[in-house]
Amino acid sequence: MMNEKTLKHLKEAFAGESQANRKYLAFSKKAEQEGFTNAAKMFKAAAEAETIHAHSHLKAMKGIGTTAENLKEGVEGETFEFESMYPEMVKEAEATGEKEALRSFTFAMKAEEVHAKLYQQILDNLDSKDELTFHLCTICGNVELKPVDKCFICGAGEKAFKIVE
């Protein structure tokens, strides 16, 4: 059994490394837009390094189970987000008139519900050999199993979707 303090530290480190990964990827995208190729590449390299660290911490805390266990955890996590976490955030953003935050929270909340359903669908059919195609809306994070003309969450057109390989 792992020491409680060590487990706490691993969880904190995992969260920090995960956040740094996402932040550095956003920084890289901005650097690319501004024409700073070396900065963009360094941010991407650091983001990859943070992913290595995060995966190592997750493995050390025994946070990776079987695919079925991981899918169940995915369902639970996404369900918590769309049922409990985001509704409070949406309510607060509405009350304070923070339109950009409200949009961000609302899109995420609706997409998380879709993700939970898809995780459950895959879990329920885990032994199926049918290969699915996932179409990701690059605006709001919605995932569809078939091409669509318009995202039901954010209204983006079909060009906003990309196939996830």
N, C-alpha and C positions, 0 to 999 in steps of 0.2 A: 504494500500500500504506500502510495506516495505521500510525502510530508505535505501537510496542508499549506504551508507557506510557499513551498516550491511549486505546488499546483497553482496557487494564486499568482505567483510570478510568471509561470508559463502562460496562464490565461492573459495576463496583462501584456506580456511580450507578444503573444499571438495577435492580440487586438492592435497593438501599436504597429507591428510590422505589416499587418493587413491594411491598416489605414494609410500607412506610408506608401505602400504599393499603389493604391488607388490615386492618392494625391500626386505621386510622381508621374503616373501615366497622364493625369490631367495637365500637369506642368509640361510634360513632353509635347503634348498636343498643342499647347499654347506656344511653346518655343518653335515648333514646326511652322505654325501659322505666321509667326513673326520672322521666320527665315533664319533662325539660330540653330543650325543643324547639329553642331557639337553639343550644345546644351540639351537639345532634344534627345540625342543618342545617350548622353550621360544619364538623363532622367529615366530613360527606358532601361538602361543597364542597372541602375539602382533599383528600379521597380522590380526587375527580375530577381535581384539579390534579396530584396525584402520578401518576395514570394518564397524563395528558398528557405529563408529564416522562419517565416510563418509556418510553412509545411513541417519543418523540423520541430518547432515548438508543439504543433498539433499532434505530431507523431509521439513526441515525448510524453504528452499528457494522455496518451491512449485515446485520442479524439477521432480516430478513423476506424470505423467498424466495417462490417460486411456491407455490400451494396444495399441489401434490404434494410439493414440498420441505418445506413446513411440516408436512404430515401425516407424512412420514417422520421428521422431527425429533420430532414428538409421540409417535410409536411408540417411538422410541429413548429419549426422556426418561422416558416412563411405564414402559417395560420396565426401565430402569436402576433406577427407584424401587422397583418391586415385586420385582425379582430381587436387587438389591444393597443399596440404601440402607435400605429399611424392615426387611428381615430382621435386620440388625444392631441396629437400634433396638428392635425387638420383643424380641430376645434380651436386651439390656441392661435393658429395662424389666421383663421377667419376672424377671431375676436380682435386681433391686433392689426388686421388689414395688411398682413405681409403676403402680398399676392404671389411673388416668386416662390416663397417657401410653401404656400398653400398649393400651388401648382405641382411643385416637386413632391410634396407629401402625398397628394391625391393620386398622381400618376403611379407612384411607388406602391401605395396601398392597393390600388386596383390590380396592378401587375403582380403583386405578391399573392393575391388570391388565385390568379391564373397559375402561377408557379406551383402553389400548393396542390391544386387539382391535377396538374400534369405530373408532379412527383407521385401522387397517389395512383394515377392511371398507370404509370410505369411500374410502380411497386405491385399493383394488382395483376400486371401482365409481365412480370419480370422474366419469365421463361419464354416469352414470345420471341421469335426470330425475325418478326417483321421490323424492318428498319424505318424509323420515323424521321421526318425532316422537320427541323425547327426553324421557324421564321421569326427573327427577333426585330422588334420595332426599335430602331436606334434613337428614337425620341423619348419614349416613356418606359421601355423595358418589357412591354407586352411580348408574349411568345404565342405564336399560332402554329398549328400543325399543317395548315394549308395556306397557300398564298391568299391574301385578301386585298381588296381594292382600297380599303380604308381601315385604319386602326380604330377599334371600338373604344379604346381608352382616350387617346389623344387626338384622333381625327387625322393623323398623318396618312399620306397616300402610300401606295404600294412601293414606291421608290425608297421610302424610309426603312423598309424591311431588308434584312440581310439573312442569308441562310447560315446557320451555325453548323460548322463541320466538326 
